[in-house]
Amino acid sequence: MKITYWSDYACPYCYIGETRLKKAIAAVPEAGSVELEMKAFQLDPTAGKHASGDTQTRFAHKYGIPFEDAGKRIATISKMGNAEGIDFKYASTLFTNTMDAHRLTKLAQSKKDPEISEKVIESLFKAYFSDNKELADKELLQSIGEDCGLDPDEVRDVLAGDEYKEEVIRDEREADTYGIHSVPFFVIGEYGISGAQSVKGTESVIRRVLEEQTVTVPDQGNHCGPEGCRI
C-alpha cells in the first residue's frame, strides 16, 4: 500500500497528523509494508530567512484575535501534540521559509531509502517544533542531512544552489490541480483525507482500503493553509 501526503514543516497539524498516521499503520499489521511519500506544500513561500516576531504575536495578527486568545489556542494545539508523545513547543517556534527544508527532503527521497527519508522528515519536524530552530538555517539543514546519513558534500551542493526547487514547486502545483489548499492532506489508496484525523479514524480508512470497500471520507480534520490553521 502507498500513502501519499502533502505537508509543511511549519504546520502543527502536519506533525500531529503524520504521527497519528504512523500509529494507525502500526495498528494494522495486515497492511504489510506501507510506502509513505511526503510531498511539499509551503504554507508561506514568501516567508523570510529569519524569524520575525514571536509565535503568539504572529498568530494573533494572522487570525485577528486578541493576544491572550492566541496564547490559549497555541496552548491547545501544543496539548494535542504532547498527547501524541511529541515534545511539542509551538509557542516558541521560529517561523521562516521552508523551501530549503523541502529541498533537503527531496534529496533524501532521491536515494530511494525509506529509512533515510523518514529520518530527515522526522528530524526537520523535531527541529522546528521541539528544538525551535529556524528551518531556513543552512547550517542546521547541513547537520540534519549528515546526521541522517546523506553525503555531506552532496547536501552542501544542494543547499548552495537551487536543485530540487522545481520538484517542490511541482508538488505544490499538483496539490492545486487536485484542489488541495490546506495540509496535511493524505491520499490512502484512491481516497483523500483532509486534516489531522484521529488514529482510529485513519486506521479505519486503511482497513477499508485493504478490504476494497467503499470508503466514506471523514469530515475535515485540523489543517493549515496559506490563510492560516483551522482553529
Beta strands, then each sheet from edge to edge (+ up, - down):
strand 1: 2-7
strand 2: 35-40
strand 3: 185-188
strand 4: 191-194
strand 5: 224-225
strand 6: 228-229
sheet 1: 2+ 1+ 3- 4+
sheet 2: 5+ 6-
end
